[in-house]
Amino acid sequence: MAVALGIDLGTTNSVAAVATPTGVEFILGARGERVHPSVVAFPASGGVVVGSDAKRYRLSEPEHVVHSAKRFIGQSTRAPLVQLALTGVHYAVVEGANQQPIVVMRDRRMTIPEISAQVLRHLRRAAERQLGTPIEEAVITVPANFTDGQRQATREAGRLAGLDVIRLINEPTAAALAYGFGRDRDQTIAVFDFGGGTFDVSLLRIDGEVFEVLASDGDFFLGGDDLDLALAEHLAGEFHRVIGIDPRPHPALMMRLRMGAEAIKIHLSDHAAAEGEIEIDMTIDTQLGQRDGGSDRIGSLPFALTRAEFEERITGYVERAMVVTQQVMAAARIDPRQISEVLCVGGTTRIPRVRQRLAEVFGREPNIAIHPDEVVAHGAAIQAGSLTGNLVTNSGMAARDAVATAGHSPLALGALALPEMAARRPVLLDVNPATLAIHTAGGYTERLLTKNAPIPIERARVFTTSRDNQTRVEIDCCRGEARRYADNEPLGTLLLDGLPARPRGELHIEVQFRVDVDGILHVRATDQTSGQQQEAHLQVLGAPVPGAPDATNHPAGGER
Amino acid sequence: MSARAEVLLWAQRVTGRKGATAHQILEIPTGANSDDARDAFHKIARMAHPDLHRRTLEPAELELVTTAYARAAAAYQEIRGVRMSTGRIRTIRDGEIAAPSAATAGTGDPPLRKPVTGPRSPPSTSIAPPNKLAAASEEPASVGPRMSARALHHYRRAELALSRGDLAGAVLLLRMAVASDPQSAFLRSALSEVEAEVTKKP
């Protein structure tokens, strides 16, 4: 029996689960943990280390540890957000073919999908060990606002990890599925997903087994990592004041402050104040710093911070999330009072200030009964089971009979007997994350598919030539809301050549946009006069080049 | 009838109709509103969502069902288009409107026709002259709600008013549009959306 894995491939952490006849089973790490850091280390001693073990190398050799790879996946190195993300990492990233980011690790050059594939392969192997069965299929979740290129690159990562990615689903949709599946609800809910690297908020209508996304939007560059950085900046100032050395030019030292900041942040979610020392235990070459002399041994940095002070520092980030939330509700013309449940997803929603602001915006307390780190993988596992039909095998056993082992959770958060599930497979009405348009004469755009349209979706429009005897047209595709083409994000160009020479306006060219179930765009242009047809899988900047050899100059590296 | 036969028959029906309106694709009456469209689309999703058939249909059959489903999704989006078109109400847009009378191609001068080179990457510019497309003056009947020429005239002016943030003016113009074409469900829903927007404003 083929088992398909549900994977939440996160910026900072990843979680994997499978639907079994008795419930959802989480894939555990070596120490029994359900959450696996999305960290890949290439230590000096050789080999590749993934997960919690890789995190240890962040201190000793930060330049050999790849983290937050999701911030670069499927994007052009020239994208402003990528440039910004590069300032937060200590490993080397260069520009490769098709502007895709390449991680350079000593003599190895790796694409971002290859890095993510290491994480996926790690999860796959852990699952195979735990379940005792080979795993070849997976459902992987992506942020709702992921672009076409980011989705393609995520698929590519799955392929490199030896997984047939049977579906990409949006993270909030997966969370809603875990919450509402099998409960036969008729309600409108909000999913507030504030994770390590991204933020998005989605409104969904649950109508029995139909999960319809009404609207979804987000800030691709807002997450818990930003809060850590903000706090680390504060600690760096303290460090400079107390110890007399500016830590900012020292990557290893800054990494230590950042990890200290993360620990303080987590502590302050449950406590009103945090006080103590961040262990540094490093020898700093002070030539780089402000003072003369060779090097200094630094033991630790004392700190004292109250929750109120911390919340003061992060208030700008939290408010950014609230503004997006209000915009999404306005876009869907939904009043906060119509929303009967607010689901919190992602570790950042543990911060009391975030929950308090959510309660104020929605006029109701958010649901904290669901596990913010696990709910997405939980939903992905249900969808994987549904797509492969594994939810219906071995029916007769009820989920509520599930043995509460370390890895087990009852299927969906309401108890549900499997025979019911067999009859009621979930139907996910996911949405297209951005308006898709083409470039028309005059520098404007013509929109073919709008943001928040249900997928899969297909729409065609007829265009004509703008000059006499024009024998070729270039169809530039872009995503974005702006009327002017130049103000949108270009996706790629389709070329239709060898058209019959006709006066302008006499050729009819049908352009068809289709967004498939995974949210990936396919464009087709047909000359209706001659029937000549061109179909293109748009080559998105930053995405892996299909059919081209990998950017690497090494044999596929195995995980140690 | 088996579920398989039912979905295949439906898919053939939907893909077989050339130039069908959004309402015809969803198989709902012409005057049906966006709530009716949602109910119809949910019913279609329960029956025909490609996920439900990936293990039971042949690849070619699944492709047919996916195409039909994707067209139904576009029809659904079109009917609720005004309501769902992002928060800024001014994004009600030209693209949703079919030309009032199918003007012969090449006569009327569509607004986007002027050939101007857009920002291009250098390699292709050097080879190719500006090859941009112009929006065709003849739209397929399947895209965009239809309305009389006079209604369209009022509707366009209402859009302009909206883009200036003039809600009251937009309501007036939309009322005139509805009066010119009382059959158009699209216009009536546009009017009620904008009226709702007005009452929400203090």
Interface residues (C-beta under 8 A of the other chain):
Chain A: R167 D207 E209 V210 E212 L214 A215 Q327 A330 A331 A332 R333 S386 L387 T388 G389 R425 V427 L428 L429 I438 H439 T440 A441 G442 G443 Y444 E446 R447 L448 L449 T450 K451 N452 A453 P454 I455 P456 I457 E458 R459 A460 R461 V462 F463 T464 T465 S466 R467 Q470 R472 V473 E474 I475 D476 E481 Y485 A486 T493 P503 R504 G505 E506 H508 I509 E510 V511 R514 V515 D516 V517
Chain B: R38 F41 H42 A45 R46 H49 P50 D51 L52 R54 R55 T66 T67 Y69 A70 R71 A73 A74 Y76 Q77 G81 R83 M84 S85 T86 G87 T91 R93 G95 A105 G106 P111 L112 R113 K114 P115 V116 G118 P119 S124 A128 P129 P130 N131 K132 L133 A134 A135 A136 S137 E138 E139 P140 V143 E193 A196
